[in-house]
Amino acid sequence: MNKATLKENRKHGDPVYPVSIYDRHVTSDEPLLDLHWHEELELLLVTEGQAVFRIDVHDYEVKAGEAIFVNSGELHSGSVAGGTACSFEAVVFHPELLAGGAIDIVHNQYIQPLMRKNYTVPIHITGLTEEGRDILSMLVSLFAINRSKSPVYELTTKGLLCLILSKLLLLGVPGEVGKKARTGSYRIDRLKKVIQYIEQHYQEPIQLKDLARQLSMSEAYFCRFFKNITTKSPVSYINDYRVQQAAQLLRQTDKKVMEVALDVGFNNLSYFNTLFKQRFGCTPVTYRRREQDAEPL
């Protein structure tokens, strides 16, 4: 199954240091963060502009200097807000990084319950509380030491992540609120089944009834269910996913545009060009040229 953009199949970091640091800068008319999920935990700090991040079914307006926390398995995406450029830095890490061994009180008493949502912790992290300010300050330090690869940066990163999660848990709510969050995750798990079907079959014609059948729903109910969570209609989501795959082919191959369009499930070149331009602000030919010019020598 191709899970390139939704359920990520990439490895973040390596087995001995399962941490990856990402930074992204986009203009106001570019896509910021496509819908996806992964097993790792993630902390994302907006460094310029502002954005709206959708975590499962909730939207958060995040300004420069603020952050979001993404728990394991949560669907998340982002778009630029405010009409100006936006930048962010993110750390994605596997919970095993914080495990001390087969019997580990930190992992058993805190990390696993957090991942199971026995605690409901803040997703949007601001400077309104002392704990929030501490988290934001530690994130700035974490990104700086990983950029510079300063001495013992791996150990410092592990320590900072432990401190950040401890601050989040202090702000969290255990018990009944956590149970409500787990109940809501059932809907997300059902949605993932449909999206995985799309990822498997995007190169083929996909009919609405095929998707509704995956969840034993009527087509009308399925459309409402899908849009309520993703904010997009199923057709719009499929088109976006196909265009994302097309962009990847344009970057990584020398296939002709018509061939790319056919490979990702479009049989009408004009329609493909229109959707691509809506998504990336330029034609496929211009996009390929721009990406080639941006490659380092």
One Martini backbone bead per residue (centre of mass of N, CA, C, O) as a GRO file, in nm:
protein
  297
    1MET     BB    1   0.096   0.036   0.022
    2ASN     BB    2   0.049   0.377  -0.035
    3LYS     BB    3   0.183   0.607   0.235
    4ALA     BB    4   0.323   0.889   0.172
    5THR     BB    5   0.092   1.111   0.306
    6LEU     BB    6  -0.046   0.971   0.542
    7LYS     BB    7   0.077   0.700   0.618
    8GLU     BB    8   0.381   0.697   0.713
    9ASN     BB    9   0.692   0.527   0.587
   10ARG     BB   10   0.885   0.683   0.724
   11LYS     BB   11   1.185   0.738   0.893
   12HIS     BB   12   1.253   0.882   1.203
   13GLY     BB   13   1.550   0.870   1.177
   14ASP     BB   14   1.693   0.619   1.384
   15PRO     BB   15   1.716   0.352   1.591
   16VAL     BB   16   1.920   0.523   1.793
   17TYR     BB   17   1.770   0.810   1.670
   18PRO     BB   18   1.423   0.874   1.676
   19VAL     BB   19   1.482   1.169   1.516
   20SER     BB   20   1.320   1.456   1.359
   21ILE     BB   21   1.393   1.754   1.171
   22TYR     BB   22   1.180   2.022   1.062
   23ASP     BB   23   1.146   2.263   0.788
   24ARG     BB   24   0.912   2.529   0.679
   25HIS     BB   25   0.847   2.733   0.377
   26VAL     BB   26   0.571   2.944   0.279
   27THR     BB   27   0.349   3.083   0.100
   28SER     BB   28   0.020   3.192   0.096
   29ASP     BB   29  -0.042   2.985  -0.177
   30GLU     BB   30   0.063   2.738  -0.024
   31PRO     BB   31   0.102   2.440   0.094
   32LEU     BB   32   0.180   2.323   0.418
   33LEU     BB   33  -0.001   2.051   0.529
   34ASP     BB   34  -0.072   1.744   0.476
   35LEU     BB   35  -0.263   1.488   0.526
   36HIS     BB   36  -0.170   1.293   0.821
   37TRP     BB   37   0.007   1.010   0.982
   38HIS     BB   38   0.167   0.880   1.291
   39GLU     BB   39   0.322   0.711   1.555
   40GLU     BB   40   0.452   0.949   1.630
   41LEU     BB   41   0.554   1.225   1.785
   42GLU     BB   42   0.466   1.590   1.784
   43LEU     BB   43   0.636   1.911   1.748
   44LEU     BB   44   0.516   2.246   1.657
   45LEU     BB   45   0.675   2.554   1.543
   46VAL     BB   46   0.595   2.873   1.487
   47THR     BB   47   0.811   3.134   1.322
   48GLU     BB   48   0.602   3.240   1.093
   49GLY     BB   49   0.322   3.374   1.111
   50GLN     BB   50   0.024   3.182   1.023
   51ALA     BB   51  -0.200   2.904   1.124
   52VAL     BB   52  -0.405   2.617   1.040
   53PHE     BB   53  -0.470   2.340   1.245
   54ARG     BB   54  -0.567   1.996   1.200
   55ILE     BB   55  -0.687   1.784   1.465
   56ASP     BB   56  -0.870   1.581   1.340
   57VAL     BB   57  -1.165   1.787   1.425
   58HIS     BB   58  -0.967   2.031   1.499
   59ASP     BB   59  -0.905   2.380   1.515
   60TYR     BB   60  -0.591   2.584   1.500
   61GLU     BB   61  -0.469   2.898   1.579
   62VAL     BB   62  -0.130   2.975   1.484
   63LYS     BB   63   0.131   3.160   1.598
   64ALA     BB   64   0.403   3.306   1.632
   65GLY     BB   65   0.544   3.124   1.909
   66GLU     BB   66   0.371   2.875   1.865
   67ALA     BB   67   0.219   2.547   1.937
   68ILE     BB   68   0.196   2.189   1.867
   69PHE     BB   69   0.042   1.875   1.956
   70VAL     BB   70   0.102   1.537   1.831
   71ASN     BB   71  -0.029   1.247   1.852
   72SER     BB   72  -0.056   0.931   1.814
   73GLY     BB   73  -0.251   0.886   1.516
   74GLU     BB   74  -0.306   1.174   1.429
   75LEU     BB   75  -0.466   1.373   1.236
   76HIS     BB   76  -0.289   1.613   1.014
   77SER     BB   77  -0.303   1.966   0.923
   78GLY     BB   78  -0.220   2.263   0.706
   79SER     BB   79  -0.269   2.627   0.682
   80VAL     BB   80  -0.250   2.931   0.573
   81ALA     BB   81  -0.263   3.245   0.744
   82GLY     BB   82  -0.310   3.604   0.680
   83GLY     BB   83  -0.153   3.637   0.384
   84THR     BB   84   0.126   3.512   0.469
   85ALA     BB   85   0.397   3.382   0.536
   86CYS     BB   86   0.519   3.050   0.648
   87SER     BB   87   0.673   2.897   0.943
   88PHE     BB   88   0.831   2.582   1.055
   89GLU     BB   89   0.906   2.362   1.327
   90ALA     BB   90   0.988   2.003   1.372
   91VAL     BB   91   0.937   1.723   1.598
   92VAL     BB   92   0.997   1.372   1.543
   93PHE     BB   93   0.915   1.098   1.776
   94HIS     BB   94   0.980   0.813   1.933
   95PRO     BB   95   0.890   0.674   2.235
   96GLU     BB   96   1.151   0.493   2.268
   97LEU     BB   97   1.346   0.722   2.343
   98LEU     BB   98   1.211   0.730   2.655
   99ALA     BB   99   1.306   0.450   2.709
  100GLY     BB  100   1.487   0.241   2.957
  101GLY     BB  101   1.323  -0.040   2.924
  102ALA     BB  102   1.129  -0.302   3.000
  103ILE     BB  103   1.129  -0.153   3.289
  104ASP     BB  104   0.941   0.157   3.285
  105ILE     BB  105   0.794   0.418   3.445
  106VAL     BB  106   0.774   0.634   3.229
  107HIS     BB  107   0.636   0.466   3.009
  108ASN     BB  108   0.401   0.330   3.181
  109GLN     BB  109   0.291   0.603   3.340
  110TYR     BB  110   0.304   0.821   3.079
  111ILE     BB  111   0.339   0.756   2.773
  112GLN     BB  112   0.119   0.543   2.722
  113PRO     BB  113  -0.124   0.705   2.837
  114LEU     BB  114  -0.091   0.935   2.637
  115MET     BB  115  -0.132   0.762   2.373
  116ARG     BB  116  -0.422   0.650   2.488
  117LYS     BB  117  -0.571   0.900   2.626
  118ASN     BB  118  -0.581   0.924   2.947
  119TYR     BB  119  -0.485   1.196   2.854
  120THR     BB  120  -0.564   1.546   2.823
  121VAL     BB  121  -0.381   1.754   2.628
  122PRO     BB  122  -0.250   2.011   2.497
  123ILE     BB  123  -0.224   2.133   2.164
  124HIS     BB  124  -0.221   2.435   2.219
  125ILE     BB  125   0.073   2.633   2.259
  126THR     BB  126   0.122   2.892   2.487
  127GLY     BB  127   0.207   3.194   2.689
  128LEU     BB  128  -0.026   3.186   2.931
  129THR     BB  129   0.168   2.990   3.074
  130GLU     BB  130   0.434   2.868   3.232
  131GLU     BB  131   0.442   2.594   3.087
  132GLY     BB  132   0.418   2.708   2.802
  133ARG     BB  133   0.676   2.880   2.809
  134ASP     BB  134   0.866   2.646   2.862
  135ILE     BB  135   0.809   2.483   2.607
  136LEU     BB  136   0.887   2.698   2.399
  137SER     BB  137   1.180   2.732   2.497
  138MET     BB  138   1.265   2.433   2.456
  139LEU     BB  139   1.213   2.422   2.152
  140VAL     BB  140   1.418   2.629   2.066
  141SER     BB  141   1.658   2.470   2.179
  142LEU     BB  142   1.620   2.205   2.025
  143PHE     BB  143   1.655   2.322   1.737
  144ALA     BB  144   1.935   2.450   1.777
  145ILE     BB  145   2.101   2.187   1.855
  146ASN     BB  146   2.023   2.030   1.587
  147ARG     BB  147   2.149   2.227   1.386
  148SER     BB  148   2.449   2.235   1.529
  149LYS     BB  149   2.544   1.977   1.673
  150SER     BB  150   2.601   1.985   1.956
  151PRO     BB  151   2.714   1.872   2.223
  152VAL     BB  152   2.508   1.623   2.328
  153TYR     BB  153   2.230   1.658   2.166
  154GLU     BB  154   2.083   1.390   2.215
  155LEU     BB  155   2.059   1.410   2.524
  156THR     BB  156   1.922   1.687   2.531
  157THR     BB  157   1.675   1.610   2.369
  158LYS     BB  158   1.567   1.396   2.559
  159GLY     BB  159   1.538   1.583   2.803
  160LEU     BB  160   1.345   1.791   2.675
  161LEU     BB  161   1.115   1.594   2.604
  162CYS     BB  162   1.056   1.510   2.891
  163LEU     BB  163   0.988   1.795   2.996
  164ILE     BB  164   0.761   1.860   2.798
  165LEU     BB  165   0.573   1.621   2.875
  166SER     BB  166   0.548   1.698   3.172
  167LYS     BB  167   0.408   1.969   3.120
  168LEU     BB  168   0.164   1.856   2.970
  169LEU     BB  169   0.062   1.672   3.202
  170LEU     BB  170   0.014   1.909   3.402
  171LEU     BB  171  -0.212   2.027   3.190
  172GLY     BB  172  -0.377   1.784   3.215
  173VAL     BB  173  -0.658   1.539   3.183
  174PRO     BB  174  -0.793   1.296   3.350
  175GLY     BB  175  -1.020   1.046   3.269
  176GLU     BB  176  -1.315   1.133   3.129
  177VAL     BB  177  -1.193   1.305   2.907
  178GLY     BB  178  -1.021   1.079   2.788
  179LYS     BB  179  -1.260   0.895   2.710
  180LYS     BB  180  -1.379   1.088   2.497
  181ALA     BB  181  -1.135   1.083   2.311
  182ARG     BB  182  -1.148   0.776   2.248
  183THR     BB  183  -1.426   0.782   2.117
  184GLY     BB  184  -1.345   0.977   1.880
  185SER     BB  185  -1.128   0.779   1.749
  186TYR     BB  186  -1.323   0.589   1.600
  187ARG     BB  187  -1.381   0.778   1.360
  188ILE     BB  188  -1.089   0.799   1.264
  189ASP     BB  189  -1.043   0.498   1.206
  190ARG     BB  190  -1.257   0.486   0.982
  191LEU     BB  191  -1.132   0.695   0.797
  192LYS     BB  192  -0.863   0.549   0.746
  193LYS     BB  193  -0.984   0.321   0.580
  194VAL     BB  194  -1.065   0.502   0.339
  195ILE     BB  195  -0.789   0.631   0.279
  196GLN     BB  196  -0.647   0.366   0.219
  197TYR     BB  197  -0.820   0.302  -0.024
  198ILE     BB  198  -0.734   0.545  -0.190
  199GLU     BB  199  -0.426   0.473  -0.194
  200GLN     BB  200  -0.475   0.198  -0.351
  201HIS     BB  201  -0.694   0.341  -0.594
  202TYR     BB  202  -0.617   0.624  -0.735
  203GLN     BB  203  -0.550   0.503  -1.034
  204GLU     BB  204  -0.848   0.454  -1.023
  205PRO     BB  205  -1.167   0.436  -1.035
  206ILE     BB  206  -1.377   0.620  -0.797
  207GLN     BB  207  -1.657   0.557  -0.615
  208LEU     BB  208  -1.871   0.642  -0.373
  209LYS     BB  209  -1.975   0.352  -0.313
  210ASP     BB  210  -1.697   0.232  -0.243
  211LEU     BB  211  -1.656   0.400   0.017
  212ALA     BB  212  -1.922   0.346   0.170
  213ARG     BB  213  -1.878   0.035   0.188
  214GLN     BB  214  -1.642   0.033   0.395
  215LEU     BB  215  -1.875   0.149   0.627
  216SER     BB  216  -2.174   0.087   0.584
  217MET     BB  217  -2.291   0.331   0.406
  218SER     BB  218  -2.439   0.576   0.285
  219GLU     BB  219  -2.363   0.818   0.068
  220ALA     BB  220  -2.475   1.061   0.226
  221TYR     BB  221  -2.355   0.994   0.504
  222PHE     BB  222  -2.061   0.972   0.418
  223CYS     BB  223  -2.022   1.265   0.321
  224ARG     BB  224  -2.071   1.391   0.599
  225PHE     BB  225  -1.856   1.238   0.755
  226PHE     BB  226  -1.607   1.323   0.586
  227LYS     BB  227  -1.641   1.639   0.603
  228ASN     BB  228  -1.644   1.671   0.914
  229ILE     BB  229  -1.335   1.588   0.935
  230THR     BB  230  -1.183   1.719   0.661
  231THR     BB  231  -1.361   1.954   0.496
  232LYS     BB  232  -1.408   1.749   0.261
  233SER     BB  233  -1.482   1.603  -0.007
  234PRO     BB  234  -1.417   1.310  -0.152
  235VAL     BB  235  -1.344   1.425  -0.431
  236SER     BB  236  -1.147   1.642  -0.333
  237TYR     BB  237  -0.953   1.450  -0.192
  238ILE     BB  238  -0.876   1.275  -0.433
  239ASN     BB  239  -0.762   1.503  -0.606
  240ASP     BB  240  -0.545   1.593  -0.406
  241TYR     BB  241  -0.394   1.326  -0.394
  242ARG     BB  242  -0.326   1.305  -0.695
  243VAL     BB  243  -0.167   1.571  -0.709
  244GLN     BB  244   0.051   1.492  -0.508
  245GLN     BB  245   0.156   1.254  -0.676
  246ALA     BB  246   0.227   1.423  -0.924
  247ALA     BB  247   0.441   1.602  -0.792
  248GLN     BB  248   0.634   1.370  -0.730
  249LEU     BB  249   0.678   1.283  -1.027
  250LEU     BB  250   0.788   1.557  -1.127
  251ARG     BB  251   1.039   1.550  -0.936
  252GLN     BB  252   1.141   1.223  -0.992
  253THR     BB  253   1.072   1.253  -1.302
  254ASP     BB  254   1.048   1.254  -1.686
  255LYS     BB  255   0.765   1.258  -1.731
  256LYS     BB  256   0.503   1.335  -1.886
  257VAL     BB  257   0.223   1.499  -1.809
  258MET     BB  258   0.020   1.296  -1.925
  259GLU     BB  259   0.143   1.049  -1.782
  260VAL     BB  260   0.102   1.151  -1.498
  261ALA     BB  261  -0.203   1.182  -1.505
  262LEU     BB  262  -0.262   0.881  -1.561
  263ASP     BB  263  -0.107   0.757  -1.312
  264VAL     BB  264  -0.319   0.926  -1.100
  265GLY     BB  265  -0.630   0.913  -1.255
  266PHE     BB  266  -0.628   1.094  -1.511
  267ASN     BB  267  -0.815   1.155  -1.839
  268ASN     BB  268  -0.784   1.483  -1.815
  269LEU     BB  269  -0.567   1.731  -1.877
  270SER     BB  270  -0.721   1.993  -1.819
  271TYR     BB  271  -0.822   1.914  -1.537
  272PHE     BB  272  -0.547   1.865  -1.415
  273ASN     BB  273  -0.429   2.150  -1.459
  274THR     BB  274  -0.641   2.298  -1.289
  275LEU     BB  275  -0.591   2.151  -1.017
  276PHE     BB  276  -0.290   2.207  -0.995
  277LYS     BB  277  -0.308   2.519  -0.993
  278GLN     BB  278  -0.484   2.538  -0.739
  279ARG     BB  279  -0.268   2.402  -0.553
  280PHE     BB  280   0.031   2.548  -0.672
  281GLY     BB  281   0.001   2.813  -0.871
  282CYS     BB  282   0.072   2.618  -1.121
  283THR     BB  283   0.191   2.445  -1.356
  284PRO     BB  284   0.348   2.152  -1.408
  285VAL     BB  285   0.584   2.269  -1.571
  286THR     BB  286   0.658   2.496  -1.371
  287TYR     BB  287   0.700   2.317  -1.127
  288ARG     BB  288   0.934   2.150  -1.233
  289ARG     BB  289   1.125   2.386  -1.288
  290ARG     BB  290   1.129   2.500  -0.998
  291GLU     BB  291   1.239   2.241  -0.858
  292GLN     BB  292   1.501   2.219  -1.022
  293ASP     BB  293   1.612   2.505  -0.943
  294ALA     BB  294   1.609   2.430  -0.622
  295GLU     BB  295   1.827   2.244  -0.649
  296PRO     BB  296   2.115   2.147  -0.537
  297LEU     BB  297   2.452   2.139  -0.654
   0.00000   0.00000   0.00000
